[in-house]
Amino acid sequence: MQPITRYPGLFKDGHGKRTKYFVQTAKRQSFFDERIVSHQQGLFREVDPERSKLFAAIAKGVSQLGLKEDSSILYLGASHGYTVSFLSDMVTKGQIFALDFAPRVMRDMVFIAEQKENIAPVYANASHPETYANIPLVDVVFMDVAQRNQVEIFKKNCDAFLKSGGFGLLALKARSMDMTKKPKDLFKQVRKELERNFIVVDYRELDPFEKDHAFYVVKKR
């Protein structure tokens, strides 16, 4: 088990395609039937990059995400809370505001938040940040919202909630934006658009973990 030092609490085992990823955890508690292993360094939950665009980006070698042990995160599109549950174990001294507008998935998210003190569920629509304006400025804005105007939503939330020098993480689904364009052409178009507002720190296409998805890491000026 080797630590991936640029990310808090993240470890890997194996090499190449056989690499497995683990997040250190305080309790032997599984939320999504993930494997929990005991090691001399402690307890670890195995995370599947095929179920998380954030960890798919890590598996594809993304250089940095701006995550620290005490990071505050606004997570847009939290869904059932798979990725959020692992982030909770990484930012043990931080806070995650986990937002989604679907009642069914938010019920699952609330269950996890009852077990993880650093998660605050937010039932709201990411298209309308004015409805959750009481959220404080954060170090990281992460977005996984598959809508046609997903770039606009991302920029709007970064403008409202991301600290100067903070990191924005965008998981982009090409087919949700425009079915008529080739994903690679769309990815280039989005990068140029983001460069007008942010410093683009890194960019990765997420195949084979997620088809027609790209992941952007930006920094707010």
N, C-alpha and C positions, 0 to 999 in steps of 0.2 A: 504494500500500500504506500503510494508516494504522494506527498502533498503537491498540489498545483499552487505554488506560492503566490501567484498574482490574484488569486481568489480566496476569500476567507472560508475556511472549513471544507474546502473541496479537495478530493483525493482521486487518484486513478490507480487501476491495477491492470497490468497487461500492456500490450503494444499493438499499434496499427489497428486493424479492423476488430481485433479482439479486446480492445481497451474497454474496461468497465469504469463507470464514474460513480463516486460515492460522496455523500455529504455527511459530515460528522454530526451526531445528534446526542442529546442528553438522555433520552429515554428510549427504551425498546418499544417503540410505538409505530405501527404501520398504518397509513391512511389510505393507500391505494394498492394494497397487496404487494407492495415492493419488498424486496429481500432486505433483511437487516442482518448485518454480519458483526461479529465481535472480533476485535483485533487488539493487540497490545496497546494501541493508541486510543482505544475506546470503542464506542458503538457507531456504526455507519449504516445509512440508508442508501440503497442503490437507486440511482436515477436513470431513467431511460431517455436518451436523446430523441427517440422517435415519438415521445409523448410530450416533449417540451422544446419549443423553438429556442428558448434561451440556452438550454444545454446542447441543442443541436449546433448552435453557433459556437459554443465552447469546443465541441467535438470537431468542428471544422477549423479550429485554430484561431478564433478571434483573439486579437492581441490584448484588449482590455475592455472592461465594462464599467469602470468607475465604482465597483462595489467594494465596500469596506465593512468591517465588523459593526460599525456604528452608523451605517448608511440609513437614511430615510428614503423610502421608495413609494412612489405612486404607481400602482400597477393597474393599467387599464385593460379590461378584458380578462379578469381573473378566472372566469368560468368556475369549474368545480374546485379549483384550488390546488391542482397538482404542482405546478411550478412554484406557486406561492408558498406551499408547505415546505419546499426545500430551501427557498430563499430565507424563510423564517429561521432555519437552522444555520444559515450562513451569516446573517446580520443579527446576531444574538443580542447586540447592544443597540440595535436600530429599531425602526418602525416601518411597517408596510401598510399602506392604505390600499386595500384590495377591492377594486371597483368592478361591478357588472350590473347590467340592467335586466337580466333574466331571473325571475323569482326562483325558479327551480334550482338553478346552479348556486344562487346565493344562499339557499338553505344549506347546501353542502359546505359552502364557504364558512358560514356561521358556525357549523359544527367543528371545523378545524380551528377557527379562531377561539373557540371555547377552550381548546387544548393548548393553543399557542398565544401567549400573552402579547406578543409584539405584532399581531395582525389585527387590523381594524377593518371590518367589512363595510363597504360603502355601496348602497343600492342606488345607482344613478346611471344616467346615460352620458357616456364620454363625449358625446357631441355637444353637451351643454354644461361646460365647466362652471358656469355661473350658479348652477344649482348645488354645487358642493364647494363653494368658495371659502368655506371655513377650514378647509384643509391647509395646513401650513406649507411654506416653501420646502421643497425636498431636494435631496442630492441626486436622485435618479428618477426619471420618468420612463417606465417601460410600457409599451403598447403592443397588444396582440388583438386587434379589432378588425375583422375582415369586412370592411365596408368600402364602397366605391370611393368615398372621400376620406380614406384613412390617413393620408398624408396631411390633409387640412386639419383633421381632428388631433393628430399628433402635434403639429405646430401650435395649435391653439392651446393645448394643455401644457406644453413646454413654456409658452409665453406666460401662462398664468401661474404655474407652480414650480418651475425648475429654477433653482438658484443659479446665479451667474457662475460660470465655470463648472456647472453640473453636467451630468451625462444623460442623454436621451437614447433609448434603445427601442428601435422600431422593427418589429417582425412584420414584413410586408407580404401579403398574398396577392400575386399578380392577377389571377383570374377573378378576384373580387373587384378589381379596379377596372379592367378593360379586357374582355374576352377576345377582342379583334387584334390586339397587338401581341407580338412575340414577347414572352416574359423578359428576355435579356434586354430588349429594346426599352421596355417599360422600366426595368431596373436602372438603366442609365439615365432615363428621363427623371426618375425620382431622385437619383443622386444629385443631378444638376439643380433640381428644385430645392433640395435640402441645403446645398452649398450656399444658397442665397441667404440663408438664415443662421446656419451653424457651421462649425468646423467639423467636417466628416473625418472621424478618427479611424474607422474601419468599416469594411463591408464584406459580407460573405453570402454566397448562395448556399442554400441549405440542403440541396440534393446530396445524398440520397435519402436523408432523414425526412425532409418535407419537400414535395414536388412543387415547383413554380413558386417558391418562397425565397425571399432575400432578407438579410438581417443587417441593419445599419446601426452603427455606433456614432453618435454625434456629441459635440460639446458646445454648450451655450457660451457665446461670447460675453 
